[in-house]
């Protein structure tokens, strides 16, 4: 009896996605400390920081606790906005215009803070 070839597991990566090239990089102390500081601020390994710098020309840090707090506030405001929208469809938009504008302004402010802080 022949045994079938095992085909389970993750499919192999394509040639473009496989990280098969190794580059040796020599840095002086200043550049090494700068790379370490970038990696620490981003919360990512140094190799990932270098990949991001090559691909995008910049490194974005991970979301911090303040960012997560902004996100939870944003979710709450979005829920309120959805409730107001339902109410507007049921009773008419004229009764909720002022509350709607206040929530939209708050959401825009939170999004601005998130964008400027990262």
C-alpha positions in Angstrom: 0.0 0.0 0.0 1.4 3.4 -1.0 1.4 6.3 1.5 0.1 9.6 0.3 2.4 12.5 0.6 1.7 14.7 3.6 0.1 18.0 2.3 -0.9 19.6 5.6 0.7 22.6 7.2 1.4 26.1 5.9 1.9 26.4 2.2 5.5 27.5 1.2 6.2 31.2 0.8 6.7 32.6 -2.6 10.1 33.8 -3.7 9.2 37.4 -3.2 8.0 37.0 0.4 10.8 34.7 1.6 13.5 36.4 3.6 16.5 34.6 2.4 19.0 37.4 2.0 21.3 38.3 4.9 23.0 41.7 5.1 25.8 42.5 7.5 25.8 46.0 8.7 28.6 47.8 10.6 27.6 50.8 12.7 29.6 53.2 14.8 28.4 53.7 18.4 26.2 56.7 17.7 24.3 54.9 14.9 23.9 51.7 16.9 22.5 53.6 19.9 20.1 55.5 17.5 18.9 52.2 16.0 18.4 50.7 19.5 16.4 53.8 20.5 14.2 53.6 17.4 13.6 49.9 18.1 12.8 50.5 21.7 10.4 53.4 20.9 8.7 51.3 18.2 8.5 48.2 20.4 9.9 46.2 17.5 13.1 44.3 16.8 16.0 46.1 15.2 15.6 44.0 12.0 11.9 45.0 11.7 12.8 48.7 12.2 15.4 48.4 9.4 12.9 46.7 7.1 10.3 49.5 7.7 12.9 52.2 7.1 13.8 50.6 3.8 10.2 50.1 2.7 8.6 53.3 3.9 11.4 55.6 4.9 10.1 55.9 8.5 9.2 53.8 11.5 5.9 54.0 13.3 5.8 53.0 16.9 3.3 50.6 18.4 0.1 51.9 20.0 0.7 53.1 23.5 -1.7 53.0 26.5 -2.9 56.6 25.7 -3.6 55.5 22.1 -5.7 52.6 23.3 -7.6 55.0 25.7 -8.3 57.3 22.7 -9.5 54.2 20.7 -11.9 53.2 23.5 -13.3 56.7 23.8 -13.7 56.8 20.0 -15.7 53.5 20.1 -18.0 54.9 22.7 -18.6 58.1 20.6 -19.2 56.0 17.5 -21.9 54.1 19.4 -23.5 57.3 20.5 -23.4 58.6 16.9 -25.1 55.5 15.6 -27.8 55.8 18.2 -28.4 59.4 17.2 -28.5 58.4 13.6 -31.2 55.8 14.3 -33.1 58.4 16.3 -32.8 60.9 13.4 -34.3 58.4 11.0 -37.1 57.7 13.3 -38.0 61.2 14.5 -36.3 63.6 12.0 -32.9 65.2 11.9 -33.9 68.6 13.2 -34.2 67.5 16.8 -30.7 66.1 17.2 -28.5 68.4 15.1 -26.7 70.0 18.0 -25.9 66.7 19.8 -24.8 65.3 16.4 -22.4 68.2 15.8 -20.9 67.9 19.3 -20.1 64.2 18.9 -18.7 64.7 15.4 -16.4 67.5 16.7 -15.2 65.3 19.6 -14.5 62.4 17.2 -12.5 64.7 14.9 -10.5 65.9 17.9 -9.6 62.4 19.1 -8.6 61.4 15.5 -6.4 64.4 15.3 -4.7 63.6 18.6 -4.1 60.0 17.5 -2.7 61.1 14.1 -0.4 63.8 15.6 0.8 61.7 18.5 2.0 58.8 16.3 
